[in-house]
Amino acid sequence: MKATVNVSIVVPLYNEEGNAEELYRELNSVLAGLHLSYEIVFINDGSTDRTGELLKEISSGDPHVVVINFRRNFGQTAAMSAGFDYSCGEVIVTMDGDLQNDPADIPKLLDKISEGNDVVAGWRFQRRDPFLSRRLPSMIANRIISWITGVKLHDYGCTLKAFRKDVAENIRLYGEMHRFIPAIASAVGISIAEVRVNHRARRHGTSKYGISRTFRVILDLITVKFLLSYSNRPIHVFGLIGLVSLGMGALISFILILQ
């Protein structure tokens, strides 16, 4: 059994050979200055470039670093789930592997956790992405998600978040649901805080997200709404559908008898 550490950093990477080493150096610098016990859990999500090789070199020279290798690309949610399962930190911090999240913001998230919050979400207040293709759709999506789930956050899409271990280990993720973790966790009565974080322009590599992700997010949002509203009383949904179907069937049968 692994020894517990104060902080676990969970970072999924997919074809980020241009960012992996620099990200490690920045993380190591920030975490070493916190004077806390820590681990960095890199999840190599089936990369086809040199990301896996670079992570292997990094982990061989630093006992704080752990690498989980996927045989193929399973997506960020699966990578995040694996990181949660493996991590042994009292607090788990998640972040992207493309250097757009700033490791220097980690202390701010930890400070909010120490104030008694269970989940702390980053808010990319000055986002370094194109307005029409990324920022505007994100603004609309955040309003819709906040309205439907009842958990109001400015930036659901920001991966930079901090969780208490007991919150993270009781969340089951699939699809594109990693972005909905604060909403899912709210079902068990947790406290959620939000902090403004730095957002940097991508320096190396290309974005892994396309318009097709939007449709998957919509479907997962429907799932999240069901989990929040009906997970303990599914009969209220399926029973209603059954009653409506039964009524329609009875009406059709009655019409056919009259004819």
N, C-alpha and C positions, 0 to 999 in steps of 0.2 A: 504494500500500500504506500502511495506517495505521501511525502510529508506536505502539510499545508503551508502555503506561502501567503503573504499579504495580498499580492496582486498578480493576476494572470492577464496577459495581453493576448488576445486572440485575433489573428490576422489571416484571412483567406487570401490566397494569391493565385492568379491564373495568367500565365504568360507575362510576368512582370520582371523579366531578367534585367531591364534597365533601371528598376527601382528597388529591388530586393536588398542589395548591399547598403545603399544609402539609407533606406528605411531602418535597417538593423542598427546602423551607426547612430541615427537620431534617437531611436528608442532606447538604446543602451545608455546614451548620454543622459537622457531625461530620467530614466529609471534609477541609474546609479546615484543621481543626485537626491533621490527621495529618501534614501536610507531606510528602505523597506525591502523585505524579501520578495522576490518576484520571479516569474517565468514568462518567456515569450513563446507562444504556441503558434507556429506558422503552419497553415494548412495548404499544401500544394495541391490545388484542385485540378489535377490531370494536365498540368502545363506541358506543352509540346516544344517549348524553347529551353533555355538553360536555367530556368528558375529552380528546378529541382536540384541541379548540380550545385548552384550557388548556395541554396539553403543547406545542403549537406555539408558544404565546406564551413559555413557559419556555425552550424550546430556542433561540428567536430571540435571547434576551438572555444566553445562557450557552453558550460554546463547549464546555464540559464535558458538555453534555447532548445525547444523540442520541435520536431518536424513530423507532421502527419501527411503521408502521401496517398492520394487517391489514384486509382488505376486509370480513371478517365474523368472528364469534367462533369461533375454532378451539380454544380451551381453553388451560389453563395449561401443559400439557406442550409444545404446539406453540410457545407464546410463549417458554417457557424455552429450547427448542432454538434458536429464532431468535436469542435473546440470546446464547447460547453461541457460535453461528456468527459473530456480528458482533463480539463483544467482543475487545479486543486487550490486556486486562490480564494481567499475570503471575499474578494471583489474581482469581478471579471470585466475587463474593458475590451470592447470590440472596435476594430477600425479597418479601413480599406488598406490594400497593399499598394496603391498607386501614388502615394505621397501627397494626395490632395487633402487628406486629414493630417493635421499637424500634431506630432507627438508631444509638443510643448504644451498642448491643452490638457493632457492627461491629469496633471495635478489639480486643475480646476474641477474636473469631474470627481476626483477622489475627495476633494474638500466638501463637495455637495453630498457625497455619500456619508462622510463623517458627521454631517449635520443631522443625519437621521433618515435621509431618503433611501428608498430601496432601488430605484432606477433613476439614472440621470441621462437625459438625451441631449446630444449636441445640436445646436442650431447654427447652420452656416449662414450667418447674418449678411455677410458680403460674399455671395457665391460667385466663383470664378468660372462660370459656364455661360454658353450662349443663351440669350434671353428667350427667343422664340422657340427654340428646339428643346431646351432643358429647363430653364428657370420658370417660364410661364406655365408649362404643363405641371411642373412640380408644385407651384403655388396653388393651382386649381385642385390637384390631387390631395394636397395636405388639408385643404378646407373640407373636401368631401369626406376624407377619412376621419377627420376630427368630428364632423357632424354625425356620421354614421356610427362611429364607435363610442362617441361621448367623451373621448380622451383628447383634449385639445393640445396639439403640439404644432409648432411652426414648421418643423422639418422632419417628417417621418423617414425620409430617404437618407438622412445622415447616418452612416454606419457607426460613427464615433459615439459610443454609449457606454455607460458603466452600470453594472448589475451586482447586487449582493448574490453570493453563491446560491443561497437557498431559493432565490427567485429564479435564477437561470436554470438550475437543475430540475425544476418542476415544469419547464416549458417544453412542449414537443412541437418541433417545427417541420414543415414540409412545404412544397410548392415554392412561392416567393414570399413566405410569411415572415422572414427575418425582419422586415421593415415594420411589422405590426407588433413586435414583441411588447412594447409598452402597453398597447391596448389589450393584448392577450393577458398580460400579467395583472392588469387592473381588475380582472375578474376575482382575484383573491384578496383584494383590498390593500394594495400597496400604495406607497407615496411616490409620486413622480415629480422630478424637477427638470428644468431645462436651462442650459447655459449657452451663451454665445461662444462659438468656436471659430477659429481661423479656417479658411478654405483656400487652398492653393490651386493654381492652374496645373494641369497635368504636364509634366516635363518629358516623360518618356513613355513610349507605348501608345496604345489606342484604347478608347473606351470599349468595354465589353457589352454595353447596353444598347438595345435598339428599340424601335417602336413596338416590336412584337411583345416586349416585356409588359406594355401597358395592359394588354388583354389578360395576361396571366395575373397581374396585380388586381384587376377588377374581379376576377373569379375568386382569388384568395380573399379579397375584401368581403365578398358574400359569405365565404366560409367563416371568417372572423366574426362577422355579425351574428351568424348562427351560433357560434361557440359562446359569444358573450350573452346572447339573449335566451338561447334555448338548450344549452348543453345539459342542464339539469332537468329540463322538462320538454324533451323532443316530441312528446305526444301532442303538445300544443300546436306544433307545425304539421306533423304527419297525420295527426288525428283530424285536424281541420281539412286537410287535403282529402282524407278518406271520407269524411262526412259529405264534403261537396261532391265527390265522385259518386258516392252512394245516392245522394239526392238526385243528381243528374241521371243516373242509371234508372232510378225508380220512376222519374218523370218520363223518360223515353219509353220504358216498359208500359206505363199507363197509357201513353199516346198510342202505342202499337196495339194495345188491347182494345181501345176505343175504335180503331180502324178495322 
